[in-house]
Amino acid sequence: MAVAIGAWRFFSKNDIIVFECGTAITIDCVGKSGEYLGGNISLGLNTRLKALNLLTEKLLMGRINPDIPKIGKNT
């Protein structure tokens, strides 16, 4: 919620959607008048990879490569 409020302070002339990716992935929506429109929380990337490995027979456990840049520069 704090990140959504902070984002609205910077972008208050627009409706905004804020994504946070960590242990969980959270999505928050704030209207341009400052009202909280709602949000969502779901599993983070590591938990998703573990679930796919555990609950499927042939998918191997994926790994996150820490050397991959967080922001892409090309396709």
MARRO-160457 format. One record per residue: residue number from 1; x, y, z of N, C-alpha, C, O, CB in turn. Coordinates in steps of 0.001 Angstrom, whole numbers, plus 500000, padded with zeros to 6 digits. Each point is the difference from the previous one (the first is absolute). Glycine has a CB too. Layout:
// residues N
<site num="NUM" n_u="X" n_v="Y" n_w="Z" ca_u="X" ca_v="Y" ca_w="Z" c_u="X" c_v="Y" c_w="Z" o_u="X" o_v="Y" o_w="Z" cb_u="X" cb_v="Y" cb_w="Z"/>
...
END
This chain:
// residues 75
<site num="1" n_u="500832" n_v="498814" n_w="500000" ca_u="499168" ca_v="501186" ca_w="500000" c_u="500880" c_v="501253" c_w="500000" o_u="499685" o_v="500979" o_w="499323" cb_u="498487" cb_v="497764" cb_w="501893"/>
<site num="2" n_u="502919" n_v="501229" n_w="499534" ca_u="500884" ca_v="501162" ca_w="500080" c_u="500595" c_v="500341" c_w="498636" o_u="500136" o_v="501174" o_w="499656" cb_u="500389" cb_v="498231" cb_w="502719"/>
<site num="3" n_u="499827" n_v="499579" n_w="496855" ca_u="500560" ca_v="500248" ca_w="498665" c_u="498943" c_v="500608" c_w="499092" o_u="500311" o_v="500886" o_w="499205" cb_u="501293" cb_v="497199" cb_w="501084"/>
<site num="4" n_u="497155" n_v="501458" n_w="499812" ca_u="498921" ca_v="500560" ca_w="499180" c_u="499768" c_v="501471" c_w="500338" o_u="499801" o_v="500825" o_w="499109" cb_u="499130" cb_v="496904" cb_w="500753"/>
<site num="5" n_u="501095" n_v="502592" n_w="501431" ca_u="499824" ca_v="501403" ca_w="500413" c_u="501165" c_v="500841" c_w="499501" o_u="499797" o_v="501105" o_w="499496" cb_u="498918" cb_v="498168" cb_w="502546"/>
<site num="6" n_u="502503" n_v="500215" n_w="498092" ca_u="501179" ca_v="500722" ca_w="499515" c_u="499964" c_v="500220" c_w="498498" o_u="500342" o_v="501081" o_w="499521" cb_u="500953" cb_v="497948" cb_w="502352"/>
<site num="7" n_u="498295" n_v="499959" n_w="497385" ca_u="499912" ca_v="500132" ca_w="498543" c_u="498948" c_v="501034" c_w="499618" o_u="500197" o_v="500774" o_w="499063" cb_u="500525" cb_v="496835" cb_w="500671"/>
<site num="8" n_u="498167" n_v="502403" n_w="500987" ca_u="498952" ca_v="500976" ca_w="499697" c_u="500496" c_v="501430" c_w="500244" o_u="499610" o_v="500921" o_w="499283" cb_u="498640" cb_v="497368" cb_w="501323"/>
<site num="9" n_u="502601" n_v="501896" n_w="500396" ca_u="500548" ca_v="501343" ca_w="500272" c_u="500811" c_v="500507" c_w="498802" o_u="499996" o_v="501197" o_w="499711" cb_u="500083" cb_v="498273" cb_w="502761"/>
<site num="10" n_u="500611" n_v="499627" n_w="496837" ca_u="500806" ca_v="500399" ca_w="498843" c_u="499179" c_v="500098" c_w="498720" o_u="500320" o_v="500808" o_w="499128" cb_u="501633" cb_v="498112" cb_w="501950"/>
<site num="11" n_u="497007" n_v="500283" n_w="498793" ca_u="499238" ca_v="499913" ca_w="498755" c_u="498511" c_v="500253" c_w="500231" o_u="499162" o_v="499286" o_w="499449" cb_u="502528" cb_v="499092" cb_w="499675"/>
<site num="12" n_u="497976" n_v="502616" n_w="501674" ca_u="498615" ca_v="500214" ca_w="500424" c_u="499076" c_v="500506" c_w="498893" o_u="498789" o_v="500073" o_w="500210" cb_u="502111" cb_v="500390" cb_w="502029"/>
<site num="13" n_u="499629" n_v="499882" n_w="496605" ca_u="499135" ca_v="500461" ca_w="498902" c_u="499462" c_v="498831" c_w="499175" o_u="499226" o_v="500203" o_w="499065" cb_u="502081" cb_v="501931" cb_w="500850"/>
<site num="14" n_u="499100" n_v="496653" n_w="500427" ca_u="499609" ca_v="498810" ca_w="499243" c_u="499527" c_v="498891" c_w="500925" o_u="500369" o_v="499961" o_w="501174" cb_u="501270" cb_v="500651" cb_w="497046"/>
<site num="15" n_u="497543" n_v="498486" n_w="501249" ca_u="499752" ca_v="498738" ca_w="500690" c_u="501305" c_v="499213" c_w="499923" o_u="500707" o_v="500069" o_w="498995" cb_u="496770" cb_v="499912" cb_w="500441"/>
<site num="16" n_u="502846" n_v="499274" n_w="501618" ca_u="501265" ca_v="499262" ca_w="499979" c_u="499796" c_v="498556" c_w="500442" o_u="499072" o_v="499671" o_w="500739" cb_u="502169" cb_v="502458" cb_w="499720"/>
<site num="17" n_u="499656" n_v="497032" n_w="499065" ca_u="500100" ca_v="498613" ca_w="500422" c_u="501434" c_v="499794" c_w="500466" o_u="500947" o_v="500318" o_w="499280" cb_u="497225" cb_v="498885" cb_w="499096"/>
<site num="18" n_u="501982" n_v="500266" n_w="502827" ca_u="501329" ca_v="499787" ca_w="500576" c_u="500232" c_v="498500" c_w="500154" o_u="499189" o_v="499299" o_w="500605" cb_u="500724" cb_v="502933" cb_w="500617"/>
<site num="19" n_u="501198" n_v="497282" n_w="498227" ca_u="500399" ca_v="498601" ca_w="500138" c_u="501204" c_v="499924" c_w="500923" o_u="500956" o_v="500759" o_w="499841" cb_u="498163" cb_v="498681" cb_w="497852"/>
<site num="20" n_u="500837" n_v="499657" n_w="503261" ca_u="501152" ca_v="499712" ca_w="500846" c_u="500300" c_v="498516" c_w="499873" o_u="499112" o_v="499163" o_w="500162" cb_u="500328" cb_v="502727" cb_w="501461"/>
<site num="21" n_u="501806" n_v="497790" n_w="498089" ca_u="500385" ca_v="498607" ca_w="499817" c_u="501070" c_v="499636" c_w="501018" o_u="501076" o_v="500597" o_w="500026" cb_u="498361" cb_v="499514" cb_w="497514"/>
<site num="22" n_u="500260" n_v="498914" n_w="503291" ca_u="500920" ca_v="499533" ca_w="501023" c_u="499557" c_v="498624" c_w="500433" o_u="499733" o_v="499146" o_w="499155" cb_u="500769" cb_v="503204" cb_w="501618"/>
<site num="23" n_u="499413" n_v="497412" n_w="500527" ca_u="499494" ca_v="498727" ca_w="500507" c_u="498600" c_v="499752" c_w="499460" o_u="499624" o_v="498862" o_w="499717" cb_u="501773" cb_v="501369" cb_w="502368"/>
<site num="24" n_u="497840" n_v="500836" n_w="497777" ca_u="498681" ca_v="499959" ca_w="499360" c_u="499989" c_v="501047" c_w="498898" o_u="500814" o_v="500923" o_w="499998" cb_u="498036" cb_v="498285" cb_w="502141"/>
<site num="25" n_u="500228" n_v="500642" n_w="496930" ca_u="499778" ca_v="501019" ca_w="498969" c_u="498704" c_v="500703" c_w="500376" o_u="498946" o_v="499369" o_w="500082" cb_u="502280" cb_v="499299" cb_w="498075"/>
<site num="26" n_u="498855" n_v="502634" n_w="502071" ca_u="498805" ca_v="500759" ca_w="500350" c_u="499715" c_v="501029" c_w="498927" o_u="500914" o_v="500552" o_w="499387" cb_u="499530" cb_v="499099" cb_w="503056"/>
<site num="27" n_u="498277" n_v="500600" n_w="497339" ca_u="499536" ca_v="500989" ca_w="499030" c_u="498986" c_v="500878" c_w="500716" o_u="499045" o_v="499496" o_w="500592" cb_u="501345" cb_v="498945" cb_w="497406"/>
<site num="28" n_u="499815" n_v="502872" n_w="501951" ca_u="499070" ca_v="500942" ca_w="500619" c_u="499592" c_v="501049" c_w="498972" o_u="500825" o_v="500469" o_w="499216" cb_u="500218" cb_v="499155" cb_w="503064"/>
<site num="29" n_u="497684" n_v="500738" n_w="497730" ca_u="499463" ca_v="501006" ca_w="499083" c_u="499482" c_v="501195" c_w="500802" o_u="499261" o_v="499833" o_w="500970" cb_u="500123" cb_v="498370" cb_w="497343"/>
<site num="30" n_u="501013" n_v="503003" n_w="501270" ca_u="499582" ca_v="501233" ca_w="500654" c_u="499467" c_v="500948" c_w="498936" o_u="500647" o_v="500212" o_w="498975" cb_u="501063" cb_v="499490" cb_w="502884"/>
<site num="31" n_u="497114" n_v="500868" n_w="498379" ca_u="499417" ca_v="500955" ca_w="499065" c_u="500669" c_v="501362" c_w="500104" o_u="500641" o_v="500307" o_w="501005" cb_u="497198" cb_v="498467" cb_w="499140"/>
<site num="32" n_u="502011" n_v="502050" n_w="498806" ca_u="500672" ca_v="501299" ca_w="500011" c_u="499501" c_v="500925" c_w="501096" o_u="500675" o_v="500972" o_w="500339" cb_u="499651" cb_v="498773" cb_w="497239"/>
<site num="33" n_u="498501" n_v="499971" n_w="502985" ca_u="499528" ca_v="500816" ca_w="501130" c_u="500515" c_v="499474" c_w="501338" o_u="499700" o_v="500569" o_w="501050" cb_u="498254" cb_v="499997" cb_w="497631"/>
<site num="34" n_u="502837" n_v="498330" n_w="501283" ca_u="500612" ca_v="499474" ca_w="501210" c_u="499277" c_v="498836" c_w="500627" o_u="500463" o_v="499462" o_w="501006" cb_u="500371" cb_v="502765" cb_w="499352"/>
<site num="35" n_u="498034" n_v="497363" n_w="499076" ca_u="499278" ca_v="498871" ca_w="500595" c_u="500684" c_v="498688" c_w="499636" o_u="500439" o_v="499799" o_w="498867" cb_u="497403" cb_v="501497" cb_w="501030"/>
<site num="36" n_u="502237" n_v="497813" n_w="501095" ca_u="500564" ca_v="498675" ca_w="499778" c_u="498955" c_v="499163" c_w="499295" o_u="498915" o_v="499779" o_w="500538" cb_u="502580" cb_v="500391" cb_w="501506"/>
<site num="37" n_u="498815" n_v="499363" n_w="496760" ca_u="499026" ca_v="499271" ca_w="499189" c_u="500020" c_v="498495" c_w="500240" o_u="499040" o_v="499306" o_w="499666" cb_u="501189" cb_v="502471" cb_w="498640"/>
<site num="38" n_u="500842" n_v="497723" n_w="502262" ca_u="500095" ca_v="498574" ca_w="500270" c_u="501375" c_v="499479" c_w="499656" o_u="500872" o_v="500746" o_w="499555" cb_u="496695" cb_v="499011" cb_w="500015"/>
<site num="39" n_u="502613" n_v="498966" n_w="500638" ca_u="501307" ca_v="499414" ca_w="499733" c_u="499947" c_v="498495" c_w="499997" o_u="498931" o_v="499394" o_w="500058" cb_u="502125" cb_v="502582" cb_w="500959"/>
<site num="40" n_u="500121" n_v="497431" n_w="498913" ca_u="500118" ca_v="498558" ca_w="499920" c_u="501340" c_v="499597" c_w="500583" o_u="500959" o_v="500771" o_w="499957" cb_u="497553" cb_v="499135" cb_w="498000"/>
<site num="41" n_u="501558" n_v="498894" n_w="502586" ca_u="501260" ca_v="499438" ca_w="500479" c_u="500072" c_v="498570" c_w="499507" o_u="499019" o_v="499260" o_w="500064" cb_u="501024" cb_v="502242" cb_w="501996"/>
<site num="42" n_u="501123" n_v="498112" n_w="497447" ca_u="500168" ca_v="498626" ca_w="499539" c_u="501406" c_v="499511" c_w="500336" o_u="500825" o_v="500747" o_w="500525" cb_u="497504" cb_v="499637" cb_w="497617"/>
<site num="43" n_u="501918" n_v="498384" n_w="501553" ca_u="501285" ca_v="499378" ca_w="500313" c_u="501150" c_v="500712" c_w="499301" o_u="499851" o_v="500480" o_w="498877" cb_u="498985" cb_v="497335" cb_w="501428"/>
<site num="44" n_u="502296" n_v="502249" n_w="500358" ca_u="501208" ca_v="500536" ca_w="499391" c_u="500622" c_v="498996" c_w="499041" o_u="499549" o_v="498858" o_w="499908" cb_u="500833" cb_v="502539" cb_w="502125"/>
<site num="45" n_u="500648" n_v="499028" n_w="497259" ca_u="500600" ca_v="499169" ca_w="498955" c_u="500581" c_v="498703" c_w="500548" o_u="499775" o_v="498942" o_w="499411" cb_u="500726" cb_v="503130" cb_w="499324"/>
<site num="46" n_u="500237" n_v="497972" n_w="502371" ca_u="500580" ca_v="498767" ca_w="500550" c_u="498928" c_v="498998" c_w="500391" o_u="500147" o_v="498807" o_w="499730" cb_u="501793" cb_v="502511" cb_w="501090"/>
<site num="47" n_u="496996" n_v="499135" n_w="499802" ca_u="498928" ca_v="499088" ca_w="500405" c_u="499313" c_v="499408" c_w="498777" o_u="499634" o_v="498825" o_w="500005" cb_u="500028" cb_v="502494" cb_w="502104"/>
<site num="48" n_u="500160" n_v="499478" n_w="496850" ca_u="499409" ca_v="499482" ca_w="498756" c_u="500864" c_v="498898" c_w="499401" o_u="499490" o_v="498959" o_w="499586" cb_u="499463" cb_v="503277" cb_w="499990"/>
<site num="49" n_u="502379" n_v="498001" n_w="500380" ca_u="500898" ca_v="498989" ca_w="499446" c_u="499971" c_v="498719" c_w="500829" o_u="499987" o_v="498904" o_w="499441" cb_u="501470" cb_v="502919" cb_w="499655"/>
<site num="50" n_u="498533" n_v="498302" n_w="502227" ca_u="499938" ca_v="498824" ca_w="500878" c_u="498700" c_v="499228" c_w="499787" o_u="500011" o_v="498770" o_w="499956" cb_u="501415" cb_v="502423" cb_w="501733"/>
<site num="51" n_u="497457" n_v="499521" n_w="498179" ca_u="498710" ca_v="499337" ca_w="499799" c_u="499970" c_v="499245" c_w="498674" o_u="499507" o_v="498874" o_w="499936" cb_u="499383" cb_v="502906" cb_w="501438"/>
<site num="52" n_u="501636" n_v="498838" n_w="497566" ca_u="500028" ca_v="499317" ca_w="498705" c_u="500835" c_v="498727" c_w="500067" o_u="499631" o_v="498974" o_w="499428" cb_u="500086" cb_v="503231" cb_w="499421"/>
<site num="53" n_u="501409" n_v="497868" n_w="501854" ca_u="500854" ca_v="498832" ca_w="500137" c_u="499333" c_v="498913" c_w="500829" o_u="500058" o_v="498822" o_w="499649" cb_u="501932" cb_v="502654" cb_w="500147"/>
<site num="54" n_u="497378" n_v="498916" n_w="501300" ca_u="499377" ca_v="499045" ca_w="500916" c_u="498753" c_v="499352" c_w="499416" o_u="499760" o_v="498813" o_w="500221" cb_u="501137" cb_v="502522" cb_w="501658"/>
<site num="55" n_u="498318" n_v="499417" n_w="497392" ca_u="498682" ca_v="499533" ca_w="499586" c_u="499928" c_v="499493" c_w="498563" o_u="498923" o_v="499664" o_w="499507" cb_u="500170" cb_v="501938" cb_w="502102"/>
<site num="56" n_u="502039" n_v="498345" n_w="497731" ca_u="500044" ca_v="499447" ca_w="498646" c_u="501080" c_v="498928" c_w="499952" o_u="500963" o_v="500044" o_w="500765" cb_u="498227" cb_v="502145" cb_w="498220"/>
<site num="57" n_u="500647" n_v="496858" n_w="500119" ca_u="500957" ca_v="498894" ca_w="499954" c_u="501278" c_v="500335" c_w="499249" o_u="501073" o_v="499534" o_w="500383" cb_u="497009" cb_v="498937" cb_w="499737"/>
<site num="58" n_u="501831" n_v="502324" n_w="498824" ca_u="501147" ca_v="500135" ca_w="499116" c_u="500671" c_v="501369" c_w="500003" o_u="501033" o_v="500183" o_w="499357" cb_u="497879" cb_v="498133" cb_w="499274"/>
<site num="59" n_u="500515" n_v="502641" n_w="502083" ca_u="500645" ca_v="501315" ca_w="500048" c_u="501085" c_v="500005" c_w="501061" o_u="499745" o_v="499706" o_w="501168" cb_u="498136" cb_v="501403" cb_w="498054"/>
<site num="60" n_u="503313" n_v="499222" n_w="500367" ca_u="501119" ca_v="500075" ca_w="500935" c_u="499897" c_v="501281" c_w="500816" o_u="499316" o_v="500943" o_w="499603" cb_u="502140" cb_v="497713" cb_w="498831"/>
<site num="61" n_u="499216" n_v="501374" n_w="502687" ca_u="500015" ca_v="501204" ca_w="500840" c_u="500759" c_v="501097" c_w="499260" o_u="501175" o_v="499844" o_w="499666" cb_u="498721" cb_v="498772" cb_w="502475"/>
<site num="62" n_u="499423" n_v="502482" n_w="497613" ca_u="500639" ca_v="501127" ca_w="499331" c_u="500856" c_v="500787" c_w="500974" o_u="499833" o_v="499893" o_w="501215" cb_u="498264" cb_v="500230" cb_w="497174"/>
<site num="63" n_u="502805" n_v="500654" n_w="501082" ca_u="500859" ca_v="500840" ca_w="500830" c_u="499945" c_v="501422" c_w="499479" o_u="499876" o_v="500240" o_w="498799" cb_u="501639" cb_v="497812" cb_w="501736"/>
<site num="64" n_u="498580" n_v="502877" n_w="500386" ca_u="500054" ca_v="501403" ca_w="499621" c_u="501461" c_v="500392" c_w="499870" o_u="500772" o_v="499843" o_w="500946" cb_u="497027" cb_v="500668" cb_w="500220"/>
<site num="65" n_u="502584" n_v="499994" n_w="497681" ca_u="501379" ca_v="500422" ca_w="499769" c_u="500173" c_v="501431" c_w="500511" o_u="499408" o_v="500919" o_w="499435" cb_u="500790" cb_v="497551" cb_w="498539"/>
<site num="66" n_u="500597" n_v="501744" n_w="503079" ca_u="500150" ca_v="501349" ca_w="500558" c_u="500735" c_v="500964" c_w="499072" o_u="499978" o_v="501210" o_w="500225" cb_u="500018" cb_v="497752" cb_w="502014"/>
<site num="67" n_u="500658" n_v="500512" n_w="496714" ca_u="500745" ca_v="500860" ca_w="499073" c_u="499121" c_v="500638" c_w="498933" o_u="500446" o_v="500893" o_w="499279" cb_u="501521" cb_v="497675" cb_w="501122"/>
<site num="68" n_u="496781" n_v="500979" n_w="499493" ca_u="499094" ca_v="500575" ca_w="499004" c_u="499561" c_v="501376" c_w="500498" o_u="499549" o_v="500123" o_w="501139" cb_u="499646" cb_v="497567" cb_w="498106"/>
<site num="69" n_u="500929" n_v="503350" n_w="499919" ca_u="499595" ca_v="501344" ca_w="500444" c_u="498505" c_v="500050" c_w="500310" o_u="499201" o_v="499322" o_w="499354" cb_u="502643" cb_v="501678" cb_w="499263"/>
<site num="70" n_u="497792" n_v="499799" n_w="502364" ca_u="498602" ca_v="500112" ca_w="500415" c_u="499155" c_v="500726" c_w="498960" o_u="498794" o_v="499769" o_w="499912" cb_u="501957" cb_v="500226" cb_w="502462"/>
<site num="71" n_u="499867" n_v="500878" n_w="496842" ca_u="499288" ca_v="500759" ca_w="498964" c_u="500594" c_v="499622" c_w="498651" o_u="501207" o_v="500119" o_w="499784" cb_u="498298" cb_v="501814" cb_w="501812"/>
<site num="72" n_u="499636" n_v="497612" n_w="497501" ca_u="500475" ca_v="499601" ca_w="498680" c_u="500369" c_v="501193" c_w="499122" o_u="499411" o_v="501076" o_w="500109" cb_u="499169" cb_v="496901" cb_w="500079"/>
<site num="73" n_u="502393" n_v="501815" n_w="498952" ca_u="500446" ca_v="501048" ca_w="499072" c_u="499676" c_v="499636" c_w="498547" o_u="500139" o_v="500839" o_w="499110" cb_u="501698" cb_v="499765" cb_w="502497"/>
<site num="74" n_u="497729" n_v="498146" n_w="498145" ca_u="499622" ca_v="499573" ca_w="498660" c_u="499068" c_v="498799" c_w="500112" o_u="499720" o_v="499535" o_w="501104" cb_u="502467" cb_v="501321" cb_w="497929"/>
<site num="75" n_u="497335" n_v="498644" n_w="499845" ca_u="499105" ca_v="498846" ca_w="500037" c_u="500759" c_v="498711" c_w="500038" o_u="499396" o_v="498928" o_w="500034" cb_u="498924" cb_v="502366" cb_w="498747"/>
END
